[in-house]
Amino acid sequence: AKMQWRPIVVGLLLLRVALNCALWLLLLLGLGLSLGFYQHFPGLTFTFNLRKVDFFHGQQQQQPGSLQPQLPRSPAWLDRPPPRRDQPDGAGQGCPGTGSACRNSSWDYVAGSWDEYGKKYGSFPPGLRRQMREMAREMFYFGYENYMKHAFPEDELNPIDCMGRGPDVLNPSNININDVLGNYSLTLIDAMDTLAVMGNISEFQRAVKLVIDTVSFDKDSTVQVFEATISRILGSLLSAHVILTDPKQPFGDVTFKDYDNELLHMAHDLAVRLLPAFENTKTGIPYPRVNLKKGVPLDGTNETCTAGAGSLLVEFGILSRLIGDSTFEWVARRAVKALWNLRSNETGLLGNVVNIHTGQWVGKQSGLGAGMDSFYEYLLKSYILFGEKEDLEMFNAAYGSIQNYLRRGREACNEGEGDPPLYVNVNMFSGQIMNTWIDSLQAFFPGLQVLIGDVEDAICLHAFYYAIWKRFGALPERYNWQLQAPDVLFYPLRPELVESTYLLYQATKNPFYLHVGMDIIQSLEKYTKVRCGYATLHHVVEKSKEDRMESFFLSETCKYLYLLFDEDNPLHKSGNKYIFTTEGHLVPVDKHLREKLWQDLFPREEESVEEPKPPELRLNNSSTNCNRVPDERRYALPLKSIYMRQIDQMVGLL
């Protein structure tokens, strides 16, 4: 009789094991397959939230069948952030609000690749990559050749009417045009190093000779010191000169025997014409505009933005070290330090507009977009190029204040509950939020975070801007995250999102970013291509156009798109290290730029950088911060699909 019960007991045990296995399988499928699973089995649902699976942990559940994070009616970004904990490299952090360690297993990331996001972004065939590279190349040449045919020697191309554009001499107050254009063939100068990057040696040499033979800065043109001259023209002249004289010649032999440092001489001539902007100011902060022939206009404004006055150090520093004259670096560094000393004692933040004579803040908004963006960028890039420790100290302190007062959302990008990380605009003195919009220029910031190794935060912020792009096929100049709608509707072919996409791909090698680049190329081709080039979008919803192709489209947008898909470019394979200026011009990270022929411009004992320092932020190539992105993430999505879906919902895509 006992023997008759044995098979029954064994059978019951096997049945129990089978049921447990089936339960675990369904549980894992509920986590991993997400929406794609439910599409095949609509009658089967699991309830889970961002912290844990309720069935497994026995905690309070969401509404049955919910696949989305339960978002508040208004994003929690309006709330003042709690003080952020300083922990090296993310070690020892728990999931926010859970009191438990974050589960960061390979399965968490690989499972996320099984849903619709993983299917779309999980791979990128080599043939498609080559196709996108050629599309980026053709995009550049379509704009460049039409400029040379219809617009040169004028500054810009009107791609709809197929005509050239120069300064608006009939309306001097039209600063949207006159701040940038000055009758110096801006687009040709700006595009020179892009030709070298694309391997077109003959056209690069022809462009250099045309610039030398036809361009003069002895013009009665009043231009913005930063926007047109320092970043676009001076930076491009210096970059092309360095490419020509580099003994390694990584882009092929671009030299020609008649070159006698003319581009360097032109850069010096232009810089001398800008020096009057730094004179006769009580603070050392420069005037925003200067006439290239007459100096500072008598009716010029006494107010300037932080980025415009504080983003001159890279180009002026390179020039000083190439010619052995400290004047240019000295005036640029004096302006940076003057602005730095005006920061709030309470928050460590700076405003966005300052009076150059009184040092009073006219604009008290502190953010990462227009008016402030490249100030932070150049603190870090100046340190990378020149090795001046004070630049890194200022950047570290600034980044700490940004994290403490501007950053909203959950503490971890890929773990926990709450809104995704976002950087908002606040009052520089109180840290209180001032408005609910962000602008497209802020999309550069993930790329800067890559340079310091803060790749996790970069992934989340980039994903938010990409979601906005997916919704409109472009980035509106301003986007209101509370209203989920653009505040300022135009898109002038800006490169910032492409730049961050390229740098994040270089940091992670994740195919997701190749898909982002492909989406951007397809949108540009669909919505902005016209008869003779690519036109500014006047309205990102209606897709109406303006007849203007700004020079940065060729020098930055096309360059970053091409490099994103050109894996074998000498820039990636030569072994040389490069950095991009704020206008996308190549500069080698070379020991010779860390050498100077003069004593310290500002002795250390005179510095006021004495406040407690946040944890040191190192460079990407020497930092362990990059190890915060696990190896398995190279084979899955950079951001878990549930968080991607959350961001898509928050910008109105779902």
Secondary structure, DSSP 8 states (H G I E B T S, - for coil): -HHHHHHHHHHHHHHHHHHHHHHHHHHHHHHHTHHHHHHH-TT----B-SS-BHHHH-----STT--S----SS-GGGS--------GGGTT-B-TTTSSB----HHHHHHGGGSHHHHHHS---HHHHHHHHHHHHHHHHHHHHHHHHHTTTSSEEETTTTEEE---TT-TT-HHHHTT--SS-HHHHHHHHHHHHTT-HHHHHHHHHHHHHH-------EEEIIIIIIIIIIHHHHHHHHHHH-TT-TTS----TT--SHHHHHHHHHHHHHGGGGSS-SSS---SEEETTTBS-TT--SEEEHHHHHS-HHHHHHHHHHHT-THHHHHHHHHHHHHHTTS-TTT----SEEETTT--EEE-EE-SSTTTHHHHHHHHHHHHHH--HHHHHHHHHHHHHHHHHTEES-SSSSSSSSS--EE--EETTT--B--SEEEGGGGGHHHHHHHTT-HHHHHHHHHHHHHHHHHHSS--SEEETTTTEEEE--B----HHHHHHHHHHHHH--THHHHHHHHHHHHHHHHTEETTEE-EES-TTT--EES-B-THIIIIIHHHHHHHH-TT-HHHHSS--EEE-TTS-EEE--GGGG--SS--SS-GGG----S---S----GGG-SGGGGS-GGGGGS-SS-HHHHHHHHHHTT--
